[in-house]
């Protein structure tokens, strides 16, 4: 086997880590959220998560977060750069890059468009960790 170019975790380690992360996000009373921000940290959209926030795949260890709808009216316009994954107390536990698209990409918050218009809807297509 060749030497890996980056850290490689077993599926069991990913399942344990992402289950603990999911528990952390769900620990507060109420649902967590995904906050979409631009490069200047301006809040462009906020989408609530379901409660519980998602599910961990028992084979791959990936945590798939589940949005509870979409942002119907973005509070500001701009270009989405990153997403904050927050618990119900608004504590940020993860920041991940945003990407426009229609399919899940591990390690990215995939949204319908990076170009967000104030007052327009914003939809999280997927947010997969691991």
Sine and cosine of phi, psi and omega as CSV:
sin_phi,cos_phi,sin_psi,cos_psi,sin_omega,cos_omega
0.00,0.00,0.75,-0.66,0.03,-1.00
-0.95,0.31,0.41,-0.91,0.03,-1.00
-0.91,0.42,0.69,-0.72,0.00,-1.00
-0.95,0.31,0.50,-0.87,0.04,-1.00
-1.00,0.02,-0.19,0.98,0.07,-1.00
-0.51,-0.86,0.18,-0.98,-0.01,-1.00
-0.87,0.49,0.67,-0.74,0.02,-1.00
-0.82,-0.57,0.86,-0.52,-0.04,-1.00
-0.97,-0.24,0.50,-0.87,0.10,-0.99
-0.96,0.30,0.35,-0.94,0.04,-1.00
-0.88,0.48,-0.61,0.79,0.01,-1.00
-0.89,0.46,-0.63,0.78,0.04,-1.00
-0.92,0.39,-0.65,0.76,0.03,-1.00
-0.91,0.41,-0.66,0.75,0.03,-1.00
-0.87,0.49,-0.74,0.67,-0.02,-1.00
-0.90,0.44,-0.72,0.70,-0.04,-1.00
-0.91,0.41,-0.72,0.69,-0.05,-1.00
-0.96,0.26,-0.45,0.89,0.13,-0.99
-0.92,0.39,-0.66,0.75,0.05,-1.00
-0.91,0.42,-0.63,0.77,0.02,-1.00
-0.91,0.42,-0.68,0.73,0.05,-1.00
-0.87,0.49,-0.68,0.73,0.04,-1.00
-0.87,0.49,-0.65,0.76,0.04,-1.00
-0.89,0.47,-0.71,0.70,0.00,-1.00
-0.91,0.42,-0.53,0.85,-0.04,-1.00
-1.00,-0.02,-0.03,1.00,-0.13,-0.99
-0.92,0.40,-0.56,0.83,-0.01,-1.00
-0.98,0.22,0.32,-0.95,0.06,-1.00
-0.97,0.25,0.86,-0.51,-0.01,-1.00
0.97,-0.23,0.11,-0.99,-0.07,-1.00
-0.99,0.13,0.45,-0.89,0.15,-0.99
-0.99,0.16,-0.21,-0.98,-0.02,-1.00
-0.42,-0.91,0.22,-0.98,0.12,-0.99
-0.89,-0.45,0.86,-0.50,0.04,-1.00
-0.97,-0.25,0.81,-0.58,0.01,-1.00
-0.99,-0.14,0.79,-0.61,-0.05,-1.00
-0.78,-0.63,0.36,-0.93,0.09,-1.00
-1.00,-0.07,-0.05,-1.00,-0.04,-1.00
-0.91,0.42,-0.30,0.95,0.05,-1.00
-0.99,-0.11,0.18,0.98,0.01,-1.00
0.94,0.34,0.29,0.96,0.06,-1.00
-0.96,0.29,0.73,-0.68,0.04,-1.00
-0.96,0.28,0.88,-0.47,-0.01,-1.00
-0.99,-0.15,-0.52,0.86,-0.03,-1.00
-0.29,-0.96,0.43,-0.90,0.09,-1.00
-0.67,-0.75,0.82,-0.57,-0.04,-1.00
-0.86,-0.50,0.82,-0.57,0.04,-1.00
-0.93,0.36,0.50,-0.87,0.14,-0.99
-0.99,-0.11,0.31,-0.95,0.13,-0.99
-0.94,0.34,0.18,-0.98,0.04,-1.00
-0.77,-0.63,0.98,-0.19,0.19,0.98
-0.94,0.34,0.30,-0.95,-0.20,-0.98
-0.97,0.25,-0.23,0.97,-0.04,-1.00
0.22,-0.98,-0.43,-0.90,-0.03,-1.00
-0.58,-0.82,0.48,-0.88,0.05,-1.00
-0.97,-0.25,0.79,-0.61,0.05,-1.00
-0.96,0.28,0.86,-0.52,-0.05,-1.00
-0.93,0.38,-0.26,0.97,0.01,-1.00
-0.99,-0.12,-0.73,0.68,-0.07,-1.00
-1.00,-0.09,-0.39,0.92,-0.04,-1.00
0.99,0.11,0.01,1.00,0.00,-1.00
-0.94,0.34,0.66,-0.75,0.11,-0.99
-0.99,-0.16,0.87,-0.50,0.06,-1.00
-0.96,-0.28,0.91,-0.41,0.02,-1.00
-0.98,0.19,0.54,-0.84,-0.06,-1.00
-0.89,-0.46,0.96,-0.30,0.06,-1.00
-0.92,0.40,0.57,-0.82,0.04,-1.00
-0.98,-0.22,0.92,0.39,-0.05,-1.00
0.98,-0.18,-0.47,-0.88,-0.04,-1.00
-0.63,-0.77,0.19,-0.98,0.14,-0.99
-0.98,0.21,0.88,-0.47,-0.05,-1.00
-0.99,0.17,-0.47,0.88,-0.06,-1.00
-0.56,-0.83,1.00,-0.08,-0.05,-1.00
-0.82,0.57,0.75,-0.66,-0.02,-1.00
-0.95,0.32,-0.33,0.95,0.00,-1.00
-0.48,-0.88,0.36,-0.93,0.04,-1.00
-0.96,-0.27,0.42,-0.91,0.02,-1.00
0.33,-0.94,-0.17,-0.99,0.01,-1.00
-0.98,-0.21,0.88,-0.48,-0.01,-1.00
-0.90,0.43,0.74,-0.67,0.00,-1.00
-0.90,-0.44,-0.68,0.73,-0.05,-1.00
-0.49,-0.87,0.26,-0.97,0.01,-1.00
-0.85,-0.53,0.67,-0.75,0.13,-0.99
-0.98,-0.19,0.76,-0.65,0.08,-1.00
-0.99,-0.14,0.88,-0.47,-0.14,-0.99
-0.83,-0.55,0.48,-0.87,0.10,-0.99
-1.00,0.10,-0.03,-1.00,-0.06,-1.00
-0.91,0.41,-0.34,0.94,0.05,-1.00
-1.00,0.00,0.17,0.99,-0.01,-1.00
0.93,0.38,0.31,0.95,0.10,-0.99
-0.97,0.24,0.79,-0.61,0.01,-1.00
-0.99,0.14,0.81,-0.58,-0.02,-1.00
-0.92,-0.39,-0.22,0.97,0.00,-1.00
-0.33,-0.94,0.64,-0.77,0.19,-0.98
-0.87,-0.50,0.71,-0.70,-0.02,-1.00
-0.65,-0.76,0.52,-0.86,-0.02,-1.00
-0.91,0.41,0.50,-0.87,0.10,-1.00
-1.00,-0.08,0.48,-0.88,0.05,-1.00
-0.56,-0.83,0.66,-0.75,0.09,-1.00
-0.99,0.16,0.60,-0.80,0.04,-1.00
0.22,-0.98,-0.16,-0.99,-0.03,-1.00
-0.80,-0.60,-0.05,1.00,0.00,-1.00
-0.79,-0.62,0.44,-0.90,-0.01,-1.00
-0.91,0.42,0.62,-0.79,0.09,-1.00
-0.73,-0.69,0.88,-0.47,-0.02,-1.00
-0.86,0.51,0.74,-0.67,0.02,-1.00
1.00,0.07,0.07,1.00,0.00,-1.00
-0.78,-0.62,0.50,-0.87,0.19,-0.98
-0.99,-0.12,0.95,-0.31,-0.05,-1.00
-1.00,-0.01,0.83,-0.56,0.01,-1.00
-0.84,-0.54,0.26,-0.97,-0.08,-1.00
-0.89,0.46,-0.53,0.85,0.02,-1.00
-0.34,-0.94,0.63,-0.78,0.08,-1.00
-0.97,0.23,-0.40,0.91,0.03,-1.00
-1.00,0.08,0.97,-0.25,-0.06,-1.00
-0.97,-0.25,0.73,-0.68,0.01,-1.00
-0.96,-0.29,0.75,-0.67,0.05,-1.00
-0.82,0.57,0.73,-0.68,0.01,-1.00
1.00,0.04,-0.16,0.99,-0.03,-1.00
-1.00,-0.09,0.34,-0.94,0.03,-1.00
-0.96,0.27,0.49,-0.87,0.06,-1.00
-0.74,-0.67,0.76,-0.65,-0.03,-1.00
-0.84,-0.54,0.75,-0.66,0.14,-0.99
-1.00,0.07,0.88,-0.47,0.02,-1.00
-0.97,0.23,-0.68,0.73,0.04,-1.00
-0.28,-0.96,0.42,-0.91,0.15,-0.99
-0.59,-0.81,0.97,-0.24,-0.08,-1.00
-0.88,-0.48,0.76,-0.65,-0.03,-1.00
-0.91,-0.41,0.77,-0.64,0.05,-1.00
0.99,-0.13,0.00,0.00,0.00,0.00
